[in-house]
Amino acid sequence: MTTTTTARILPVVTASAAATGALVGGTVAAVRSTIAVNEGRISSTEAVKTVAKESAGTGLATAAGVTATAVLGLGGLTGLLGFTVVATGAKMLWDKAVPTPLDETKNKKLTEVAS
């Protein structure tokens, strides 16, 4: 039985893409969390949790996009669009299922303080 090149390298490519996605997502979350900690909106512990959750979610979403594109054999503009749709959908599902403290503070309404 022969194995196609795609089947052999897909796990390696997917793992590499997931690691890259996690790095990018974690970096963005670290910047946003640092600002939120400095503004007093979240604690440093919540910031660490946010970075971990965002890294995992972005990594998984990237891996899902790469896998779907490869399995469907999409390339070029179609592949880019396919990747974007799948990765965005996966990240949206992740964000709904695993909210972060940073997301929760974004939805809080400010109340006027009586002087």
C-alpha distances in whole Angstrom, upper triangle without the diagonal:
4,7,10,13,15,13,13,17,18,19,21,22,23,25,27,28,29,31,33,34,35,37,39,39,41,43,44,45,47,49,50,50,53,55,55,56,59,60,60,58,55,55,53,51,51,50,47,46,45,44,41,41,40,38,36,36,35,32,31,32,30,27,27,28,25,23,24,24,21,19,22,21,25,26,30,33,31,28,32,33,30,30,34,34,31,32,36,35,34,37,39,38,38,41,42,41,42,45,46,50,50,49,52,55,54,55,58,61,64,67,71,72,76,78
4,7,9,12,10,10,14,15,17,18,20,21,23,24,25,27,29,30,31,33,35,36,37,39,41,42,43,45,47,48,48,50,53,53,54,57,58,58,56,54,54,52,50,49,48,45,44,44,42,39,39,38,36,34,34,33,30,29,30,28,25,25,26,23,20,22,22,18,17,20,18,22,23,27,30,28,26,29,31,28,27,31,32,29,30,34,34,32,35,37,36,36,40,41,40,41,44,45,49,49,48,50,53,52,53,57,60,62,66,69,71,75,77
4,7,8,6,7,10,12,13,15,16,17,19,21,22,23,25,26,27,29,31,32,33,35,37,38,39,41,43,44,45,47,49,49,50,53,54,55,52,50,50,48,46,45,44,42,41,40,38,36,35,35,32,30,31,30,27,25,26,24,21,22,22,19,17,19,19,15,14,17,16,19,20,24,27,25,23,25,27,25,24,28,28,26,27,30,30,29,31,34,33,33,36,38,36,37,40,41,45,45,44,47,49,49,50,53,56,59,62,65,67,71,73
4,5,5,6,9,10,13,14,14,16,18,19,20,22,24,25,26,28,30,30,32,34,35,36,38,39,41,42,43,45,47,48,49,51,53,53,51,49,49,47,46,45,43,41,40,39,37,35,35,34,31,29,29,28,25,24,25,23,20,20,20,17,15,17,16,12,12,14,12,16,17,20,23,22,19,22,24,22,21,25,26,24,25,28,28,27,30,32,32,32,35,36,36,36,39,40,44,44,43,46,48,47,48,52,55,57,61,64,66,69,71
4,5,5,6,8,11,11,12,14,16,17,17,20,21,22,23,26,27,28,29,31,33,34,35,37,39,40,41,43,45,46,47,49,50,51,49,47,47,45,44,43,41,39,38,37,35,33,33,32,29,28,28,26,24,23,23,21,18,19,19,15,14,16,15,11,12,15,12,15,16,19,22,21,18,21,23,21,20,24,25,23,23,27,28,26,28,31,31,31,34,36,35,35,38,39,42,42,41,44,47,45,47,50,53,56,59,62,64,68,70
4,5,5,6,9,10,9,11,14,15,15,17,19,20,21,23,25,25,26,29,30,31,33,34,36,37,38,40,42,43,44,46,48,48,46,44,45,43,41,40,38,37,35,34,32,31,30,29,26,25,25,23,21,20,20,18,15,16,15,12,10,12,11,8,9,11,9,12,13,16,19,18,15,17,20,17,16,20,21,19,20,23,24,23,25,28,27,27,30,32,31,32,35,36,39,39,38,41,43,42,43,47,50,52,56,59,61,64,66
4,6,5,8,10,10,11,13,15,16,17,19,21,21,23,25,26,27,29,31,32,33,35,37,38,39,41,43,43,44,47,48,48,46,44,44,42,41,40,38,36,35,34,32,30,29,29,26,24,24,23,20,19,20,18,15,15,16,13,11,13,13,9,9,12,11,14,16,19,22,20,17,20,22,19,18,22,22,20,20,24,24,22,25,28,27,27,30,32,31,31,34,35,39,39,38,41,43,42,43,47,50,52,56,59,61,65,67
4,6,7,8,10,11,13,14,15,17,19,20,21,23,24,26,27,29,30,32,33,34,37,38,38,40,43,43,44,46,48,48,46,44,44,42,40,40,38,36,35,34,32,30,30,29,26,24,25,24,21,20,21,19,16,17,18,14,13,15,15,12,12,16,14,17,18,21,24,23,19,22,24,21,20,24,25,22,22,26,26,24,26,29,29,28,31,33,32,32,35,36,39,39,39,42,44,43,45,48,51,53,57,60,62,65,67
4,6,5,6,8,10,11,12,14,15,17,18,20,21,23,24,26,27,29,30,31,33,35,35,37,39,40,41,43,45,46,44,41,42,39,38,37,35,33,32,32,29,27,27,26,23,22,23,21,18,18,19,16,13,15,16,12,11,14,14,10,12,15,14,16,16,19,22,21,17,19,22,19,18,21,23,20,20,24,24,22,24,27,27,26,29,31,30,30,33,34,37,37,36,39,41,41,42,45,48,51,54,57,59,63,65
4,5,5,6,8,10,10,12,14,15,16,18,20,21,22,24,25,27,28,29,32,32,33,35,37,38,39,41,43,43,41,39,39,37,36,35,33,31,30,29,27,25,25,24,21,20,20,18,15,15,16,13,10,12,12,9,7,11,11,7,9,12,11,13,14,17,20,19,15,17,19,16,14,18,19,17,16,20,21,19,21,24,23,23,26,28,27,27,30,31,34,34,33,36,39,38,39,42,45,48,51,54,56,60,62
4,6,5,6,9,10,10,12,14,15,16,18,20,21,22,24,26,26,28,30,31,32,34,36,36,37,40,41,42,39,37,37,35,33,33,31,29,28,27,25,23,23,22,19,17,18,17,14,13,15,13,10,12,13,10,9,12,13,11,11,15,15,17,18,21,23,21,18,19,21,19,16,19,21,17,17,21,21,18,20,23,23,21,25,27,25,25,28,29,32,32,32,35,37,37,38,41,44,47,50,53,55,59,60
4,5,5,6,9,10,11,12,14,15,17,18,20,21,23,25,25,27,29,30,31,33,35,36,36,39,40,41,39,37,37,34,33,32,31,28,28,27,24,22,23,22,19,18,19,17,14,14,16,13,11,13,14,11,11,14,15,12,14,17,16,18,18,20,23,22,18,19,22,20,17,20,22,19,18,22,23,20,21,25,24,23,26,28,27,27,29,29,33,32,32,35,37,37,39,42,45,47,50,53,55,59,60
4,5,5,6,8,10,11,12,14,15,16,18,20,21,23,24,25,27,29,30,31,33,34,35,37,39,40,38,36,36,34,33,32,30,28,27,26,24,22,22,21,18,17,18,16,13,13,14,11,9,11,11,8,9,12,12,10,12,15,14,15,15,17,19,19,15,15,18,16,14,17,19,16,15,19,20,18,19,23,23,22,24,27,26,26,28,28,32,31,31,34,36,35,37,40,43,45,49,52,53,57,59
4,5,5,6,9,10,10,12,14,15,16,18,20,21,22,24,26,27,27,30,32,32,33,36,37,37,35,33,34,32,30,29,27,25,24,23,21,20,19,18,15,14,14,13,10,10,11,8,5,8,9,6,6,10,11,9,11,14,14,15,15,18,19,18,15,15,17,15,12,15,17,14,12,16,17,15,16,19,19,18,21,23,23,22,25,25,29,28,28,31,33,32,34,37,40,42,46,49,50,54,56
4,5,5,6,9,10,10,12,14,15,16,18,20,21,22,24,26,26,28,30,31,32,34,36,36,34,32,32,29,28,27,26,23,22,22,19,17,18,17,14,12,14,13,9,10,12,9,7,10,12,10,10,14,14,13,15,18,18,19,19,21,22,22,18,18,20,18,15,17,19,16,15,18,19,16,17,20,20,18,21,24,22,22,24,24,27,27,27,30,32,32,34,36,40,42,45,48,50,53,55
4,5,5,6,9,10,11,12,14,15,17,19,20,21,23,24,25,27,29,30,31,33,35,35,34,32,32,29,28,28,25,23,23,22,19,18,19,17,14,14,15,13,10,11,13,10,8,12,13,10,12,15,15,14,16,19,18,19,18,20,21,21,18,17,20,19,15,17,20,17,15,18,20,18,18,21,22,20,22,25,24,23,25,25,28,27,27,31,32,32,34,37,40,42,45,48,49,53,55
4,5,5,6,8,10,11,12,14,15,17,18,20,21,23,24,25,27,28,29,32,33,34,32,30,31,28,28,26,24,23,22,21,18,17,17,15,12,12,13,10,7,9,10,6,6,9,9,7,10,13,12,12,15,17,17,16,16,17,18,18,15,14,16,15,12,13,16,14,11,15,17,14,14,18,19,17,19,22,22,21,23,23,26,25,25,28,30,29,31,34,37,39,43,46,47,51,53
4,5,5,6,9,10,10,12,14,15,16,18,20,21,21,24,26,26,27,30,31,32,30,27,28,26,25,23,22,20,19,18,15,14,14,12,9,9,10,8,4,6,8,5,5,8,10,9,10,13,14,14,16,18,19,19,19,20,21,21,17,16,18,16,13,14,16,14,11,14,15,13,12,16,17,14,17,20,19,18,20,20,23,23,22,26,28,27,29,32,35,37,40,43,45,49,50
4,5,5,6,9,10,10,12,14,15,16,18,20,20,22,24,25,26,28,30,30,29,26,26,24,23,22,20,18,18,17,14,13,14,12,9,9,11,9,6,9,11,9,9,12,13,12,14,17,17,17,19,22,22,22,21,23,23,23,20,19,21,20,16,17,19,17,14,17,19,16,15,19,19,17,18,22,21,19,21,20,23,22,23,26,28,27,30,32,35,37,41,44,45,49,50
4,5,5,6,9,10,11,12,14,15,17,19,20,21,23,24,25,27,29,30,28,26,27,24,24,23,21,19,19,18,15,14,15,13,10,11,12,9,7,10,11,8,9,13,13,12,14,17,17,17,20,22,21,21,20,20,21,22,18,17,19,18,15,15,18,17,13,16,18,16,15,18,20,17,19,22,22,20,22,21,23,22,23,26,27,26,29,32,35,36,40,43,44,48,49
4,5,5,6,8,10,11,12,14,16,17,18,20,21,22,24,26,27,28,26,24,25,23,23,21,19,18,17,15,13,13,12,10,7,9,9,5,4,8,8,6,8,11,11,11,13,15,16,17,19,21,21,20,19,20,20,20,17,15,17,16,13,13,15,14,10,12,15,13,11,15,16,14,15,19,19,17,18,18,21,19,19,23,24,23,26,29,32,33,37,40,41,45,47
4,6,5,6,8,10,10,12,14,15,16,18,20,20,21,24,25,26,24,22,22,20,19,18,16,14,14,12,10,9,10,8,4,6,7,5,4,8,9,8,10,13,13,14,16,18,19,20,22,23,24,23,23,24,24,24,21,19,20,20,16,16,18,16,13,14,16,14,12,15,16,13,14,18,17,15,17,16,18,17,18,21,23,22,25,27,30,32,36,38,40,43,45
4,6,5,6,9,10,10,12,14,15,16,19,20,20,22,24,25,24,22,22,19,19,19,16,14,15,13,10,10,12,10,6,9,11,8,8,11,12,11,13,16,16,16,18,21,21,22,24,26,26,25,24,25,25,25,22,20,22,22,18,18,20,19,15,17,19,17,15,18,19,17,17,21,21,18,19,17,20,18,19,23,24,23,26,28,31,33,36,39,40,44,45
4,5,5,6,9,10,11,13,14,15,17,18,20,21,23,24,23,21,22,20,20,19,16,15,16,14,11,12,13,9,8,11,11,8,9,12,12,10,13,16,15,16,18,20,20,21,24,25,25,24,23,23,22,23,21,18,20,20,16,15,18,17,14,15,18,16,13,16,19,16,16,20,20,18,18,17,19,17,18,21,22,21,24,27,29,31,34,37,38,42,43
4,5,5,6,9,10,11,12,14,16,16,18,20,21,22,20,19,20,18,18,16,14,13,13,10,8,9,9,6,5,8,8,5,7,10,10,10,13,15,15,16,18,20,20,22,24,25,26,24,24,24,23,24,21,19,20,20,16,15,17,16,12,13,15,14,11,13,15,13,12,16,17,15,15,13,16,14,14,18,19,18,21,23,26,28,31,34,36,39,41
4,5,5,6,9,10,10,12,14,15,16,18,20,20,19,17,17,15,15,14,11,10,11,9,5,7,8,6,4,8,9,8,9,12,13,13,15,17,18,19,21,23,23,25,27,28,29,28,27,28,27,28,25,22,23,23,20,19,21,20,16,16,19,16,13,16,18,14,14,18,18,15,15,13,15,13,15,18,18,18,21,23,26,28,31,34,35,39,40
4,5,5,6,9,10,11,13,14,15,17,19,20,19,17,18,15,16,15,12,12,13,11,8,10,12,9,8,12,13,11,12,15,16,15,17,20,20,20,23,25,25,26,29,30,30,29,28,28,27,28,26,23,24,25,21,20,22,22,18,18,21,19,16,18,20,18,17,21,21,18,18,15,16,14,16,19,19,19,22,24,27,28,31,34,35,38,39
4,5,5,6,9,10,11,12,14,16,17,18,17,16,17,16,17,15,12,13,14,11,8,11,12,9,9,13,12,10,13,16,15,15,18,20,19,21,23,25,25,27,29,30,30,28,28,27,26,27,25,22,23,23,20,18,20,20,17,16,19,18,14,16,19,16,15,19,20,17,16,14,15,12,13,17,17,16,19,21,24,25,28,31,32,36,37
4,5,5,6,8,10,10,12,14,15,16,14,13,14,13,13,11,8,9,10,7,5,9,9,6,8,11,11,10,13,15,15,16,18,20,20,22,24,25,26,28,30,31,32,30,30,30,29,29,27,24,25,25,22,20,21,21,17,17,19,17,14,15,17,15,13,16,17,14,13,10,11,9,11,14,14,14,17,19,22,23,26,29,30,34,35
4,6,5,6,9,10,10,12,14,15,14,12,13,11,12,11,7,8,10,8,6,9,11,9,10,13,14,13,15,18,18,18,21,23,23,24,27,28,29,30,33,34,35,33,32,32,31,32,30,27,28,28,25,23,25,24,21,20,22,21,17,19,21,18,16,20,20,17,16,12,13,11,13,16,16,16,19,21,24,24,27,30,30,34,35
4,5,5,6,9,10,11,13,14,14,13,14,12,15,13,10,11,13,11,9,13,14,12,13,16,16,15,17,20,20,20,23,25,25,26,29,30,30,32,34,35,36,34,33,32,31,32,30,27,28,29,25,23,25,25,22,21,23,22,19,20,23,20,18,21,22,19,18,14,14,12,14,17,16,15,19,20,23,23,26,28,29,33,34
4,6,5,6,9,10,11,12,11,11,13,12,14,12,9,11,13,9,9,13,13,11,13,16,16,15,18,20,20,20,23,24,24,26,29,30,30,32,34,35,36,34,33,33,31,32,30,27,27,28,25,23,24,24,21,20,22,21,17,18,21,18,16,19,20,17,15,12,11,8,11,13,12,11,15,17,19,19,23,25,26,30,31
4,5,5,6,8,10,10,9,8,9,8,10,8,5,8,10,7,7,11,12,11,13,16,16,16,18,20,20,21,24,25,26,28,30,31,32,34,36,37,38,36,36,35,34,35,33,30,30,30,27,25,26,26,23,21,23,22,18,19,21,18,16,19,20,16,14,10,9,7,10,12,11,12,15,16,19,19,22,25,25,29,30
4,5,5,6,9,10,10,9,10,8,11,11,7,10,12,11,10,14,15,14,15,18,19,19,21,23,23,24,27,28,29,30,32,34,34,36,38,39,40,38,38,37,36,37,35,32,32,33,30,28,29,29,26,24,27,25,22,23,25,22,20,23,23,20,18,14,13,10,14,16,14,15,18,19,21,21,24,25,26,29,30
4,5,5,6,9,9,9,11,11,14,13,10,13,15,13,13,16,17,16,17,21,21,20,23,25,25,25,28,30,30,31,34,35,35,37,40,40,41,39,38,38,36,37,35,32,32,33,30,28,30,30,26,25,27,26,22,23,25,23,20,23,24,21,18,15,13,10,13,15,13,13,17,17,19,18,21,23,23,27,27
4,5,5,6,5,6,8,9,12,10,8,12,13,11,12,16,16,15,17,20,20,20,23,25,24,26,28,29,30,32,34,35,36,38,40,40,42,40,39,39,37,38,36,33,33,34,31,28,29,29,26,24,26,25,22,22,24,21,18,21,22,19,16,12,10,7,11,12,9,10,14,13,16,15,18,20,21,24,25
4,5,5,6,5,6,6,10,9,7,10,12,11,12,16,17,16,18,21,21,22,24,26,26,27,30,31,32,34,36,37,38,40,41,43,44,42,42,41,40,40,39,36,36,36,33,31,32,32,29,27,29,28,24,24,26,23,20,23,23,20,17,14,11,10,13,14,11,13,16,16,18,17,20,22,21,25,26
4,5,8,9,9,9,13,13,11,14,16,15,15,19,20,19,21,24,24,24,26,29,29,30,32,34,34,36,38,39,40,42,44,45,46,44,43,43,41,42,40,37,37,38,35,33,34,34,31,29,31,30,27,27,29,26,24,26,27,24,21,17,15,13,16,17,14,15,18,18,19,18,20,21,21,24,24
4,6,8,10,11,15,13,12,16,17,16,17,20,21,20,22,25,25,25,28,30,29,31,33,34,35,37,39,40,40,43,45,45,46,44,44,43,41,42,41,37,37,38,35,33,34,34,31,29,31,30,26,26,28,26,23,25,26,23,20,17,14,12,15,15,12,13,16,15,16,14,17,18,18,21,21
4,6,7,10,12,11,11,15,16,15,17,20,20,20,22,25,25,25,28,30,30,31,34,35,35,37,39,40,41,44,45,46,47,45,45,45,43,44,42,39,39,39,37,34,35,35,32,30,31,30,27,27,28,26,23,24,25,22,19,16,12,11,14,14,11,13,15,14,15,14,16,17,17,20,21
4,7,10,12,10,10,14,14,13,15,18,18,18,20,22,22,23,26,27,27,29,31,32,33,35,37,37,39,41,42,43,45,43,43,42,41,41,39,36,36,36,34,31,32,32,29,27,28,27,24,23,25,23,19,21,22,19,16,13,9,8,11,10,7,9,12,10,12,12,14,16,17,20,21
4,7,8,6,7,10,11,10,12,15,15,15,18,20,20,21,24,25,25,27,29,30,31,33,35,36,37,39,41,42,43,42,42,42,40,40,39,36,35,36,33,31,31,31,28,26,27,26,22,22,23,21,18,20,20,17,14,10,7,7,10,10,8,11,13,12,15,15,17,20,20,23,25
4,5,5,6,9,10,10,12,14,15,16,18,20,21,22,24,26,27,28,30,31,33,34,36,37,39,40,42,43,45,43,43,43,42,42,40,38,38,38,35,33,33,33,29,28,29,28,24,25,25,22,20,22,22,18,16,12,9,10,13,13,11,14,17,16,18,18,20,22,22,25,26
4,5,5,6,9,10,11,12,14,15,16,19,20,21,22,24,26,27,29,30,31,33,35,36,37,39,40,42,43,42,42,42,41,41,39,37,37,37,34,32,33,32,29,28,29,27,24,25,26,22,20,23,22,19,17,13,11,11,15,15,14,16,19,19,22,21,24,26,25,29,30
4,5,5,6,9,10,11,12,14,16,17,18,20,21,23,24,26,27,29,30,32,33,35,37,38,39,41,42,41,42,42,41,41,39,36,37,36,33,32,32,31,28,27,28,26,23,24,24,21,19,21,20,16,15,12,10,11,15,15,14,17,20,19,22,23,25,27,27,30,31
4,5,5,6,9,10,10,12,14,15,16,18,20,21,22,24,26,27,28,30,31,33,34,36,37,39,40,39,40,40,39,39,36,34,34,34,31,29,30,28,25,24,25,23,20,21,21,18,16,18,17,13,12,8,6,8,11,11,11,14,16,16,19,20,22,25,25,29,30
4,5,5,6,9,10,10,12,14,15,16,18,20,21,22,24,26,27,28,30,31,33,34,36,37,39,37,37,38,37,37,34,32,32,32,29,27,28,27,24,23,24,22,19,20,21,18,16,18,18,14,13,9,8,8,11,12,12,14,17,17,20,21,24,26,26,30,31
4,5,5,6,9,10,11,12,14,15,17,18,20,21,23,24,26,27,29,30,32,33,34,36,38,37,37,37,36,37,34,32,32,32,28,27,28,27,23,23,24,22,19,21,21,18,16,19,18,14,14,10,10,11,14,15,15,17,20,20,24,24,27,30,30,33,35
4,5,5,6,9,10,11,12,14,15,17,18,20,21,22,24,26,27,28,30,32,33,34,36,35,36,36,36,35,33,31,31,30,27,26,27,25,22,21,22,20,17,18,18,15,13,16,15,11,10,7,8,9,12,13,14,16,18,19,23,24,27,29,30,33,35
4,5,5,6,8,10,10,12,14,15,16,18,20,21,22,24,26,27,28,30,31,33,34,33,33,34,33,33,30,28,28,28,25,23,24,23,19,19,20,18,14,15,16,13,11,14,14,10,9,5,6,7,9,11,12,13,16,17,20,22,25,28,29,32,34
4,6,5,6,9,10,10,12,14,15,16,18,20,21,22,24,26,27,28,30,32,33,32,32,32,31,31,29,26,27,27,23,22,23,22,19,18,20,18,14,16,17,14,13,16,16,12,12,9,10,10,12,14,15,16,19,20,23,25,28,31,31,35,36
4,6,5,6,9,10,11,12,14,15,17,18,20,21,22,24,26,27,28,30,32,31,31,32,32,31,29,27,27,26,23,22,23,21,18,19,20,17,14,16,17,13,13,16,15,11,12,10,12,12,14,16,17,18,21,22,26,27,30,33,34,38,39
4,5,5,6,9,10,11,12,14,15,16,18,20,21,22,24,26,27,28,30,29,30,31,30,30,27,25,25,24,21,20,21,19,16,16,16,14,11,13,13,9,9,12,11,7,8,7,10,11,11,13,16,16,18,20,24,26,29,32,33,37,39
4,5,5,6,8,10,10,12,14,15,16,18,20,21,22,24,25,27,28,27,28,28,27,27,24,22,22,22,19,17,18,17,14,13,15,12,9,11,12,9,8,12,12,9,9,8,11,10,11,14,15,15,18,20,23,25,29,32,33,37,38
4,6,5,6,9,10,11,12,14,15,17,18,20,21,23,24,26,27,26,26,27,26,26,24,22,22,22,18,18,19,17,14,14,16,13,11,14,15,11,12,15,15,12,13,11,14,14,14,17,19,19,21,24,27,29,32,35,36,40,42
4,6,5,6,9,10,11,12,14,15,16,18,20,21,22,24,26,25,26,27,27,26,23,22,22,21,18,17,18,16,13,14,15,12,10,13,13,9,11,14,12,10,12,12,15,15,15,18,20,20,22,25,28,30,33,37,38,42,43
4,5,5,6,9,10,11,12,14,15,16,18,20,21,22,24,23,24,25,25,24,21,20,20,18,15,15,15,13,10,11,11,8,6,9,9,6,8,11,10,9,10,11,15,14,14,16,19,19,20,23,26,29,32,35,37,40,42
4,5,5,6,9,10,11,12,14,15,17,18,20,21,22,21,22,22,22,21,19,17,17,16,13,12,14,12,8,9,11,9,6,10,11,9,10,13,13,12,13,13,16,16,15,18,20,19,21,24,27,29,33,36,38,41,43
4,5,5,6,9,10,11,12,14,16,17,18,20,21,20,21,22,22,22,18,17,18,17,13,14,15,13,9,12,13,10,9,13,13,11,13,16,15,14,16,16,19,19,18,21,23,23,25,28,31,33,36,39,41,45,47
4,5,5,6,9,10,10,12,14,15,16,18,20,19,21,22,22,21,18,17,18,16,13,13,14,11,8,11,11,8,8,11,11,9,12,14,13,13,15,16,20,20,19,22,24,24,25,28,31,34,37,40,42,46,48
4,5,5,6,9,10,11,12,14,15,17,18,17,18,20,19,18,15,14,14,13,10,10,10,8,5,7,8,5,5,9,9,8,11,13,13,13,15,16,20,19,18,21,23,22,24,27,30,32,36,39,41,45,47
4,5,5,6,9,10,11,12,14,16,16,15,16,17,17,16,13,12,13,12,8,9,11,8,5,9,10,8,8,12,13,12,14,17,17,17,18,19,22,21,20,24,26,25,26,29,32,35,38,41,43,47,49
4,5,5,6,9,10,11,12,14,15,15,16,18,18,17,14,14,15,13,9,11,13,10,8,11,12,10,11,14,14,13,16,18,18,18,20,21,24,24,23,26,28,27,29,32,35,38,41,44,46,50,52
4,6,5,6,9,10,10,12,14,14,15,18,18,16,13,13,13,11,8,10,10,7,6,10,10,7,9,12,12,12,15,17,16,17,19,21,25,24,23,26,28,27,28,32,35,37,41,44,46,50,52
4,6,5,6,9,10,11,12,11,12,14,14,12,9,9,10,7,4,7,8,5,5,8,9,8,10,13,13,14,16,18,18,19,21,22,26,25,23,27,29,27,29,32,35,37,41,44,46,50,52
4,6,5,6,9,10,10,10,11,13,14,13,9,10,11,9,6,9,11,9,8,12,13,12,13,16,17,17,19,21,21,22,24,25,28,28,26,30,32,30,32,35,38,40,44,47,49,53,55
4,5,5,6,8,10,10,12,15,16,14,11,12,14,10,9,12,12,9,10,14,14,12,14,17,17,17,20,22,21,22,25,26,30,29,28,31,33,32,33,37,40,42,46,49,51,55,57
4,5,5,6,8,9,11,14,15,12,9,11,11,8,7,10,10,7,9,12,12,11,14,16,16,17,20,21,21,22,25,27,30,30,28,31,33,32,33,36,39,42,45,48,51,54,57
4,6,5,6,5,7,10,11,9,6,8,9,6,6,10,10,9,10,13,14,14,16,18,18,19,22,24,24,25,27,28,32,31,29,33,35,33,34,38,40,43,46,50,52,56,58
4,5,5,6,8,12,14,12,8,11,13,10,9,13,14,12,13,16,17,16,19,21,21,22,24,26,26,27,29,31,34,33,32,35,38,36,37,41,43,46,49,53,55,58,61
4,5,8,11,14,16,13,11,14,15,11,11,15,15,12,14,18,17,16,19,21,21,22,25,26,26,27,30,31,35,35,33,36,38,37,38,41,44,47,50,54,56,59,62
4,6,9,13,14,11,9,12,12,9,11,14,13,12,14,17,17,17,20,22,21,23,25,26,27,28,31,32,36,35,33,36,39,37,38,41,44,47,50,53,56,60,62
4,7,10,12,10,8,12,13,10,11,15,15,14,16,19,19,19,22,24,24,25,28,29,29,31,33,34,38,37,35,38,41,39,40,44,46,49,52,55,58,61,64
4,7,9,6,4,8,9,7,9,12,13,12,14,17,17,18,20,22,23,24,26,28,29,30,32,33,37,35,34,37,39,37,38,42,44,47,50,53,56,59,61
4,6,6,4,7,9,9,10,12,14,14,15,18,19,20,22,24,25,26,28,30,30,31,33,34,37,36,34,38,40,37,39,42,44,47,50,53,56,59,61
4,5,5,6,9,10,11,12,14,16,16,18,20,21,22,24,26,27,28,30,32,32,34,34,38,36,34,38,39,37,38,42,44,46,50,52,55,59,60
4,5,5,6,8,10,10,12,14,15,16,18,20,21,22,24,26,27,29,30,31,32,33,36,34,32,36,37,35,36,39,41,44,47,50,52,56,58
4,5,5,6,8,10,11,12,14,15,16,18,20,21,23,24,26,27,29,30,31,32,36,34,32,35,37,35,35,39,41,44,47,50,53,56,58
4,5,5,6,8,10,11,12,14,15,16,18,20,21,22,24,26,27,28,29,30,34,32,30,34,36,33,35,38,40,43,47,49,52,56,58
4,5,5,6,9,10,10,12,14,15,16,18,20,21,22,24,26,26,27,28,31,30,28,31,33,31,32,36,38,40,44,46,49,53,55
4,5,5,6,9,10,10,12,14,15,16,18,20,21,23,24,25,26,28,31,29,27,30,32,29,30,34,36,39,42,45,47,51,53
4,5,5,6,8,10,11,12,14,15,17,18,20,21,23,24,25,27,30,29,27,30,32,30,31,34,37,39,43,46,48,52,54
4,6,5,6,8,10,10,12,14,15,16,18,20,21,22,23,25,28,27,25,28,30,28,29,33,35,38,41,44,47,50,53
4,6,5,6,8,10,10,12,14,15,16,18,20,21,21,23,26,24,22,26,27,25,26,30,32,35,38,41,44,47,49
4,6,5,6,9,10,11,12,14,15,17,18,20,21,23,26,25,22,25,27,25,26,29,31,34,38,41,43,47,49
4,6,5,6,9,10,11,12,14,16,17,18,20,22,25,24,22,25,27,25,26,30,32,35,38,42,44,48,50
4,5,5,6,9,10,10,12,14,15,16,17,19,22,21,19,22,25,23,24,28,30,33,36,40,42,45,48
4,5,5,6,9,10,10,12,14,15,16,17,21,19,17,20,22,20,21,25,27,30,33,36,39,42,45
4,5,5,6,9,10,11,12,14,15,18,21,20,18,20,23,21,21,25,27,30,34,37,39,43,46
4,5,5,6,9,10,11,12,14,16,20,19,17,20,23,21,22,25,28,31,34,38,40,43,46
4,5,5,6,9,10,10,11,13,17,16,14,17,19,18,19,22,25,28,31,34,37,40,43
4,5,5,6,9,10,11,13,16,15,13,15,18,16,16,20,23,26,29,32,35,38,41
4,5,5,6,9,10,13,17,17,14,16,19,18,18,21,24,27,31,34,36,40,42
4,5,5,6,8,11,14,15,13,15,18,17,18,21,24,27,30,33,35,39,41
4,6,5,6,8,11,11,9,11,14,13,14,17,20,23,26,30,32,35,38
4,6,6,10,13,13,10,11,15,14,14,17,20,23,26,29,31,35,38
4,6,10,13,15,12,13,17,17,16,19,22,25,28,32,33,37,39
4,7,10,12,10,11,14,15,15,18,21,24,27,30,32,35,38
4,7,8,6,7,11,11,12,14,17,20,23,26,28,32,34
4,5,5,6,9,10,12,13,17,19,22,25,26,30,32
4,5,5,6,9,10,11,15,16,19,22,23,27,29
4,5,5,6,9,10,14,15,18,21,23,26,28
4,6,5,7,9,13,15,18,21,23,27,29
4,5,6,7,11,13,16,19,21,24,27
4,5,5,9,10,13,16,18,21,24
4,6,8,10,14,17,19,22,25
4,6,9,13,16,18,22,25
4,6,9,13,15,18,21
4,6,10,12,16,19
4,7,9,13,15
4,6,9,12
4,6,9
4,6
4
